[in-house]
Amino acid sequence: MKPEGCKIDSSPDTCLLLADTAKRNLGVLDKRVPELFKELLEFVGDVYNISAEFKFDGNSLLEFGYFNVIEPNSFYLPYLLLQCAIPQFLYTMRLIMETLMSGIYADIAVIGREPDPSLHNKLIMYASRFSMSNLVSPREFGEYYAQVVRRIEEPLRWLMDDLGLESGGLVNYVYLIYDELSKLLHPVTTMGGKLFLGVVIDAYLAYGKYGFPANRHIYLPAECDEVDEAWLRTLRNYTRHMRFVLYTMTYSWAVNTGLMETKGLETLKQKIKNLVNANKVMP
């Protein structure tokens, strides 16, 4: 008997396989990292709840990216987790972060300045020049990046003081999360002439220890009970980091652009405090 939703008569076995795998994986996740799926669902819910407080501005690149990239991709994160599709899960997280930061950078750089008929073109221009790495080495790329970094951190000075972060520290934290996600996705990663653990290297080392890749790059459908538990804890940690990035960076964008209702700003600020007080993230 096919589970409800398996409507493709030509491939019932595939549909049953995916449904059975998801059910087994959920049981494994509940047993091994019980908070992961719950916190992921909270993250997805937050993505949608935050945008409900936006003041729509057709010129905002952040809002465009939020509705067309961040929301739809966030929606699929639980499905990726239930299939234990770890590389795809991490890639989606990184895509969400980069979309968020490029939109924030473009909007903060342009919105709120004098009326300009070419505003949309300027937003696209700034977004096309955006690079995550430029945010942590702004002076190498001109004073303008440094100004944007200051504007991003200014509304969050109260948080940075509580965490003991110096200027540039919060943006640097965001970049480090992005950089770590990138390292986990590249086949082989180098930085400063040193070799870091990339996907191919990870798979190679895992064969010696487990007899198969630790994050299941080859055998599908993936079974979470055959995944190294460290990988599941990694997904939990990145889910928490992403919640922190979503709250803080969206809060800063909203203060800088005025494109969020007061209620939404207050809710975001409280979510930031709750996450930090619970010691679930610490830059």
C-alpha positions as CSV (number, residue, x, y, z in Angstrom):
1,M,0.0,0.0,0.0
2,K,1.4,3.4,-1.0
3,P,1.5,6.1,1.6
4,E,-0.7,9.2,0.9
5,G,1.2,11.5,-1.5
6,C,2.7,8.7,-3.6
7,K,0.6,9.4,-6.7
8,I,3.2,8.4,-9.3
9,D,2.0,5.0,-10.4
10,S,5.1,4.5,-12.7
11,S,7.5,4.6,-9.8
12,P,5.7,3.4,-6.6
13,D,8.9,1.7,-5.4
14,T,10.8,4.9,-5.4
15,C,8.0,6.8,-3.6
16,L,7.8,4.0,-0.9
17,L,11.5,4.0,-0.5
18,L,11.7,7.7,0.1
19,A,8.8,7.6,2.6
20,D,10.2,4.7,4.5
21,T,13.7,6.3,4.6
22,A,12.3,9.5,5.9
23,K,10.4,7.7,8.6
24,R,13.4,5.7,9.7
25,N,15.7,8.7,9.6
26,L,13.3,10.7,11.8
27,G,13.4,7.9,14.4
28,V,17.2,7.9,14.3
29,L,17.4,11.7,14.6
30,D,15.0,11.7,17.6
31,K,17.2,9.1,19.3
32,R,20.7,10.5,18.5
33,V,20.2,14.3,18.2
34,P,16.7,14.9,19.5
35,E,16.8,18.7,19.3
36,L,18.0,18.9,15.7
37,F,14.7,18.4,13.8
38,K,12.8,20.6,16.3
39,E,15.2,23.5,16.0
40,L,15.3,23.2,12.3
41,L,11.5,23.5,12.1
42,E,11.7,26.5,14.4
43,F,14.3,28.1,12.0
44,V,12.0,27.5,9.0
45,G,9.0,29.0,10.9
46,D,11.1,32.0,11.9
47,V,12.0,32.6,8.2
48,Y,8.4,32.9,7.3
49,N,7.3,34.8,10.5
50,I,10.1,37.5,10.0
51,S,9.0,38.3,6.5
52,A,5.4,38.8,7.6
53,E,6.7,42.0,9.4
54,F,8.4,43.5,6.3
55,K,7.2,46.8,4.9
56,F,7.2,46.0,1.2
57,D,9.6,48.0,-0.9
58,G,9.9,47.0,-4.6
59,N,13.5,48.3,-4.6
60,S,14.7,46.1,-1.8
61,L,17.1,43.4,-3.0
62,L,16.9,41.7,0.4
63,E,13.2,41.4,0.2
64,F,13.4,40.1,-3.4
65,G,16.0,37.5,-2.4
66,Y,14.1,36.6,0.8
67,F,10.8,35.8,-0.9
68,N,12.4,34.1,-4.0
69,V,15.4,32.3,-2.6
70,I,15.5,32.2,1.2
71,E,11.9,31.2,1.9
72,P,11.5,28.5,-0.7
73,N,14.9,26.9,0.0
74,S,14.3,27.1,3.8
75,F,11.1,25.2,3.3
76,Y,13.0,22.2,1.8
77,L,15.6,21.9,4.6
78,P,13.5,19.5,6.7
79,Y,13.0,17.3,3.7
80,L,16.7,17.2,3.0
81,L,17.3,16.3,6.6
82,L,14.8,13.5,6.6
83,Q,16.7,12.0,3.6
84,C,20.0,12.6,5.4
85,A,21.1,14.6,2.4
86,I,23.9,16.3,4.3
87,P,25.9,18.0,1.4
88,Q,22.6,19.3,0.0
89,F,21.5,20.5,3.5
90,L,24.8,22.4,4.0
91,Y,24.7,23.9,0.5
92,T,21.2,25.2,1.1
93,M,22.3,26.8,4.4
94,R,25.2,28.5,2.6
95,L,22.9,29.7,-0.2
96,I,20.5,31.2,2.3
97,M,23.3,33.0,4.2
98,E,24.9,34.4,1.0
99,T,21.5,35.6,-0.3
100,L,20.8,37.3,3.0
101,M,24.1,39.0,3.2
102,S,24.2,40.2,-0.4
103,G,20.8,41.7,-0.1
104,I,21.6,43.4,3.2
105,Y,24.8,44.8,1.7
106,A,23.1,46.2,-1.4
107,D,20.1,47.6,0.6
108,I,22.3,49.3,3.3
109,A,24.6,50.7,0.7
110,V,21.8,52.3,-1.3
111,I,18.4,52.5,0.4
112,G,17.7,55.6,2.5
113,R,19.9,57.9,0.4
114,E,18.6,60.6,-1.9
115,P,15.9,59.7,-4.4
116,D,17.5,58.2,-7.5
117,P,15.7,57.0,-10.7
118,S,18.6,54.5,-11.2
119,L,18.2,53.0,-7.7
120,H,17.4,49.5,-9.0
121,N,20.4,49.4,-11.3
122,K,22.6,50.5,-8.4
123,L,21.3,47.7,-6.2
124,I,22.1,45.2,-8.9
125,M,25.5,46.7,-9.3
126,Y,26.4,46.5,-5.6
127,A,25.0,43.0,-5.4
128,S,27.1,41.9,-8.4
129,R,30.3,43.2,-6.7
130,F,29.5,41.6,-3.4
131,S,31.8,39.0,-1.9
132,M,31.5,37.5,1.6
133,S,35.2,37.6,2.1
134,N,35.3,41.4,1.4
135,L,33.3,42.0,4.5
136,V,36.1,40.7,6.7
137,S,38.9,42.5,4.9
138,P,37.0,45.7,4.0
139,R,40.0,48.1,3.9
140,E,41.6,45.9,1.2
141,F,38.6,46.5,-1.0
142,G,38.0,50.2,-0.3
143,E,36.6,52.3,2.5
144,Y,33.1,51.7,1.2
145,Y,33.0,48.1,2.4
146,A,34.3,49.3,5.8
147,Q,31.4,51.8,5.9
148,V,28.8,49.1,5.2
149,V,30.3,46.9,7.9
150,R,30.0,49.7,10.4
151,R,26.4,50.3,9.4
152,I,25.6,46.6,9.7
153,E,27.1,46.4,13.2
154,E,25.9,49.8,14.6
155,P,22.3,48.7,15.5
156,L,23.8,45.6,17.2
157,R,26.3,47.4,19.4
158,W,24.3,46.5,22.5
159,L,24.8,42.8,21.6
160,M,28.5,43.2,20.7
161,D,29.2,44.8,24.0
162,D,27.5,42.0,25.9
163,L,29.5,39.4,23.9
164,G,32.8,41.4,24.2
165,L,33.1,41.8,20.4
166,E,35.2,44.5,18.9
167,S,34.3,46.4,15.7
168,G,34.1,44.0,12.9
169,G,33.7,41.0,15.2
170,L,30.1,40.3,14.5
171,V,30.4,40.4,10.7
172,N,33.6,38.3,11.0
173,Y,31.6,35.7,13.0
174,V,29.0,35.6,10.1
175,Y,31.8,35.1,7.6
176,L,33.5,32.3,9.6
177,I,30.2,30.3,9.6
178,Y,29.9,30.9,5.8
179,D,33.6,29.9,5.4
180,E,33.2,26.7,7.4
181,L,30.1,25.7,5.3
182,S,32.2,26.3,2.1
183,K,35.0,24.1,3.3
184,L,32.5,21.3,4.0
185,L,31.2,21.6,0.4
186,H,34.4,22.0,-1.7
187,P,36.0,18.8,-3.0
188,V,39.4,20.0,-1.7
189,T,39.9,23.2,0.2
190,T,43.0,25.3,0.6
191,M,43.6,28.6,2.4
192,G,46.8,30.3,3.0
193,G,48.6,27.5,1.3
194,K,47.3,24.9,3.8
195,L,45.1,22.0,3.0
196,F,41.7,21.8,4.8
197,L,39.2,19.0,5.1
198,G,37.1,19.1,1.9
199,V,34.4,16.7,0.7
200,V,36.8,14.4,-1.2
201,I,39.3,14.2,1.6
202,D,36.6,13.6,4.1
203,A,35.3,10.7,2.1
204,Y,38.8,9.3,1.6
205,L,39.5,9.4,5.4
206,A,36.0,8.0,6.2
207,Y,36.5,4.9,4.1
208,G,39.4,3.9,6.3
209,K,37.3,4.3,9.5
210,Y,33.8,3.4,8.4
211,G,34.1,1.6,5.1
212,F,31.9,4.3,3.5
213,P,31.8,8.2,3.4
214,A,30.8,9.7,6.8
215,N,28.3,12.0,5.2
216,R,26.9,9.5,2.7
217,H,27.9,11.0,-0.6
218,I,27.6,7.8,-2.6
219,Y,25.0,5.4,-1.3
220,L,21.4,6.6,-1.7
221,P,19.0,6.8,-0.1
222,A,21.1,7.8,2.9
223,E,20.4,6.2,6.2
224,C,21.0,8.5,9.2
225,D,21.9,5.6,11.4
226,E,25.0,4.9,9.2
227,V,26.1,8.6,9.5
228,D,28.8,9.5,12.0
229,E,27.0,11.2,14.9
230,A,29.5,14.1,14.7
231,W,27.9,15.0,11.4
232,L,24.5,15.2,12.9
233,R,25.8,17.4,15.7
234,T,27.4,19.6,13.0
235,L,24.0,20.0,11.4
236,R,22.5,21.0,14.7
237,N,25.2,23.5,15.4
238,Y,24.9,25.1,12.0
239,T,21.1,25.3,12.4
240,R,21.7,27.3,15.6
241,H,24.3,29.5,13.9
242,M,21.9,30.2,11.0
243,R,19.2,31.2,13.4
244,F,21.6,33.7,15.0
245,V,22.7,35.1,11.6
246,L,19.1,35.4,10.4
247,Y,18.0,37.2,13.6
248,T,21.0,39.6,13.9
249,M,21.5,40.5,10.2
250,T,17.8,40.9,9.5
251,Y,17.5,43.1,12.6
252,S,20.4,45.3,11.4
253,W,18.9,45.5,7.9
254,A,15.5,46.5,9.3
255,V,17.0,49.3,11.5
256,N,19.1,50.6,8.7
257,T,16.3,50.6,6.1
258,G,13.2,51.1,8.2
259,L,11.5,48.3,6.3
260,M,10.1,46.3,9.3
261,E,7.2,47.0,11.6
262,T,8.1,47.9,15.2
263,K,6.6,44.7,16.5
264,G,8.9,42.7,14.2
265,L,12.0,44.5,15.4
266,E,11.1,43.9,19.1
267,T,10.5,40.2,18.4
268,L,13.8,39.8,16.6
269,K,15.7,41.5,19.4
270,Q,14.1,39.2,22.0
271,K,14.9,36.1,19.9
272,I,18.6,37.2,19.7
273,K,18.7,37.6,23.5
274,N,17.0,34.2,24.0
275,L,19.4,32.4,21.7
276,V,22.5,33.9,23.4
277,N,21.1,33.5,26.9
278,A,20.5,29.8,26.2
279,N,24.2,29.5,25.2
280,K,23.3,27.9,21.9
281,V,25.6,30.3,20.0
282,M,28.6,32.2,21.1
283,P,30.6,34.2,18.6
